Amino acid sequence: MLEASNIHSRNDLSVASDQILNYGLKVFQYHDRWKNLSKEDFTTRPEYNTINYMKGYEYSHDAKGFKKTHSKKEKGDPAVIPKSNQLYIKAINKICQNNGIKFIIVNVPSVKYWSDETHEAIQSFCDKNGIEYMDLNMYDGEISIDWEKETRDNGEHLNHIGALKVTKYIGKYLSERNILESHKADQKYEDWNEQYTKYESRVNHKNPKK
């Protein structure tokens, strides 16, 4: 799944080039660190053992509401997906196809930046390229977000309560269509169960009334 929030963002070519150089050639990333190097930097074997049990999730139970829900308004200018972004998405889709992976673009509910124009632009692009698109902003009947209580920053991101609703819906969607197999009872994935226990402990500790 690819979250669609940045699909319309323009990527500066120079920034992209710098990122390629930094990740591909470490000499560019550490070009000014030479004076701080020690013998250990060359002789110590690195350990890649850090595990983030939140898996990138930013937990927040703050509620900073957005009082307006989606409403029909006069249409503005058509939204445009930059050509560079289109190339990246097509490349990702091709890699997924070659490896038997289902590629889905998803828009998580957000009233701050969502519009009919952005929805139509992404839907049109996905239709032309055979990509499944889930715009959860259009799923008011299935995912009922209370925008006064379930956003942490005035409608841009969901808080924990809203995130649970979206996670439950997506999990059910993937499971019912056999897109994502459950490995809860698989010993090879036991580490995920351990990480989930840590996640639950943190969430319940911060929100004991959950």
C-alpha positions as CSV (number, residue, x, y, z in Angstrom):
1,M,0.0,0.0,0.0
2,L,1.2,3.5,-0.9
3,E,-0.4,6.4,1.0
4,A,-1.4,9.1,-1.5
5,S,-1.0,12.3,0.5
6,N,2.2,13.3,-1.3
7,I,1.4,12.2,-4.8
8,H,0.7,15.8,-5.9
9,S,3.9,17.1,-4.2
10,R,6.6,18.3,-6.6
11,N,10.0,16.7,-6.2
12,D,12.9,19.0,-7.0
13,L,15.3,17.2,-9.3
14,S,18.3,18.5,-7.4
15,V,16.9,17.1,-4.1
16,A,16.3,13.7,-5.7
17,S,19.8,13.7,-7.1
18,D,21.3,14.5,-3.6
19,Q,19.3,11.6,-2.1
20,I,20.5,9.2,-4.7
21,L,24.1,10.2,-4.1
22,N,23.7,10.0,-0.3
23,Y,22.2,6.6,-0.3
24,G,24.3,5.2,-3.2
25,L,27.6,6.7,-2.3
26,K,28.2,7.0,1.4
27,V,31.2,9.3,0.8
28,F,28.7,12.1,0.0
29,Q,26.6,11.4,3.1
30,Y,29.6,11.5,5.4
31,H,31.8,13.9,3.4
32,D,32.4,16.2,6.4
33,R,32.7,13.5,9.1
34,W,36.3,12.4,8.3
35,K,37.8,14.5,11.1
36,N,35.7,12.7,13.7
37,L,36.5,9.2,12.6
38,S,38.3,6.8,15.0
39,K,39.9,3.4,14.7
40,E,36.6,1.8,15.9
41,D,34.7,3.2,12.9
42,F,36.9,1.0,10.6
43,T,37.2,-2.1,12.8
44,T,33.9,-2.5,14.7
45,R,31.3,-4.6,13.0
46,P,27.9,-2.8,12.8
47,E,24.9,-4.4,14.5
48,Y,21.6,-4.0,12.7
49,N,19.4,-5.0,15.6
50,T,17.2,-2.0,16.3
51,I,13.5,-2.8,16.0
52,N,10.8,-0.1,16.2
53,Y,7.8,-1.8,17.6
54,M,5.6,1.2,16.6
55,K,6.5,0.4,13.0
56,G,6.5,4.1,12.1
57,Y,3.2,4.9,13.8
58,E,3.0,8.2,15.6
59,Y,0.7,7.6,18.6
60,S,-1.4,10.5,19.7
61,H,-4.6,10.7,21.7
62,D,-4.8,14.5,21.3
63,A,-8.1,15.8,20.0
64,K,-7.9,19.1,18.1
65,G,-11.1,19.0,16.1
66,F,-12.1,20.2,12.7
67,K,-15.7,21.2,12.8
68,K,-16.6,20.9,9.1
69,T,-17.1,17.7,7.3
70,H,-16.8,17.1,3.6
71,S,-19.2,19.3,1.7
72,K,-19.8,19.8,-2.0
73,K,-18.3,23.1,-3.2
74,E,-17.6,24.8,-6.5
75,K,-14.9,22.9,-8.3
76,G,-11.4,24.5,-8.5
77,D,-8.7,23.9,-11.1
78,P,-7.9,20.2,-11.9
79,A,-5.2,18.7,-9.7
80,V,-2.0,17.7,-11.4
81,I,0.2,14.7,-10.6
82,P,3.8,15.7,-11.5
83,K,5.3,13.6,-14.3
84,S,8.3,12.6,-12.1
85,N,5.8,11.2,-9.5
86,Q,3.9,9.3,-12.2
87,L,7.1,7.7,-13.3
88,Y,8.0,6.6,-9.7
89,I,4.5,5.2,-9.1
90,K,4.6,3.3,-12.4
91,A,8.0,1.9,-11.5
92,I,6.7,0.7,-8.1
93,N,3.7,-0.9,-9.7
94,K,5.9,-2.7,-12.2
95,I,8.1,-4.1,-9.4
96,C,5.0,-5.3,-7.5
97,Q,3.6,-6.9,-10.7
98,N,6.9,-8.7,-11.3
99,N,6.9,-10.1,-7.8
100,G,3.3,-11.0,-7.5
101,I,2.5,-8.2,-5.0
102,K,-0.9,-6.4,-5.0
103,F,-0.2,-2.7,-5.2
104,I,-2.9,-0.4,-3.8
105,I,-2.8,3.4,-3.4
106,V,-4.8,4.5,-0.4
107,N,-5.9,7.9,0.9
108,V,-6.3,8.0,4.6
109,P,-9.1,10.3,5.8
110,S,-8.0,13.9,6.0
111,V,-10.3,16.9,5.6
112,K,-7.5,19.5,5.6
113,Y,-6.0,18.8,2.2
114,W,-8.5,16.4,0.5
115,S,-10.6,17.7,-2.4
116,D,-12.7,16.4,-5.3
117,E,-9.9,17.5,-7.6
118,T,-7.2,15.5,-6.0
119,H,-9.5,12.5,-5.8
120,E,-10.4,12.6,-9.5
121,A,-6.7,13.1,-10.6
122,I,-5.5,10.1,-8.6
123,Q,-8.5,8.0,-9.7
124,S,-8.0,8.8,-13.3
125,F,-4.2,8.0,-13.1
126,C,-4.9,4.7,-11.4
127,D,-7.7,3.7,-13.9
128,K,-5.3,4.3,-16.8
129,N,-2.5,2.3,-15.2
130,G,-4.5,-0.6,-13.7
131,I,-3.8,0.3,-10.1
132,E,-6.4,-0.1,-7.3
133,Y,-7.2,3.1,-5.5
134,M,-8.9,3.3,-2.1
135,D,-9.9,6.9,-1.1
136,L,-11.1,6.4,2.4
137,N,-12.4,10.0,2.4
138,M,-15.2,8.6,0.3
139,Y,-16.1,5.8,2.7
140,D,-18.2,7.8,5.2
141,G,-20.6,4.9,5.5
142,E,-18.0,2.3,6.3
143,I,-15.6,4.5,8.3
144,S,-17.3,7.1,10.4
145,I,-14.7,9.6,11.5
146,D,-15.8,12.2,14.1
147,W,-13.7,15.2,13.0
148,E,-14.3,17.0,16.2
149,K,-12.8,14.2,18.3
150,E,-10.7,12.0,16.1
151,T,-8.1,14.2,14.6
152,R,-5.0,15.4,16.4
153,D,-4.2,18.5,14.3
154,N,-7.4,20.1,13.0
155,G,-8.2,17.6,10.3
156,E,-4.8,16.8,8.7
157,H,-4.0,13.5,10.6
158,L,-6.1,11.2,12.7
159,N,-5.5,10.6,16.3
160,H,-5.3,7.1,17.9
161,I,-9.1,6.6,17.9
162,G,-9.5,7.5,14.3
163,A,-6.4,5.5,13.3
164,L,-7.9,2.4,15.0
165,K,-11.0,2.7,12.8
166,V,-9.0,3.0,9.6
167,T,-6.7,0.1,10.6
168,K,-9.6,-2.1,11.4
169,Y,-11.3,-1.4,8.0
170,I,-8.1,-1.9,6.0
171,G,-7.2,-5.1,7.9
172,K,-10.7,-6.5,7.2
173,Y,-10.5,-5.4,3.5
174,L,-7.1,-7.2,3.0
175,S,-8.1,-10.3,4.9
176,E,-11.5,-10.8,3.1
177,R,-9.8,-10.5,-0.3
178,N,-6.9,-12.8,0.7
179,I,-4.5,-10.0,-0.2
180,L,-2.6,-10.3,3.1
181,E,-2.3,-13.6,4.9
182,S,-2.4,-13.8,8.7
183,H,0.7,-15.2,10.3
184,K,-0.3,-14.8,13.9
185,A,0.1,-18.5,14.6
186,D,3.3,-18.9,12.5
187,Q,6.4,-19.4,14.6
188,K,8.5,-17.7,12.0
189,Y,6.7,-14.4,12.7
190,E,6.6,-14.7,16.5
191,D,8.7,-11.5,16.7
192,W,5.8,-9.6,15.3
193,N,3.6,-10.9,18.1
194,E,6.2,-9.7,20.6
195,Q,6.4,-6.3,19.0
196,Y,2.6,-6.0,19.1
197,T,2.6,-6.8,22.8
198,K,5.0,-3.9,23.4
199,Y,2.9,-1.7,21.2
200,E,-0.2,-2.6,23.2
201,S,1.6,-2.0,26.5
202,R,2.6,1.5,25.4
203,V,-0.8,2.5,24.1
204,N,-2.6,1.1,27.2
205,H,-0.1,2.8,29.5
206,K,-0.8,6.2,27.9
207,N,-4.5,5.6,27.5
208,P,-5.6,3.4,30.4
209,K,-9.3,4.2,29.8
210,K,-9.1,2.7,26.3
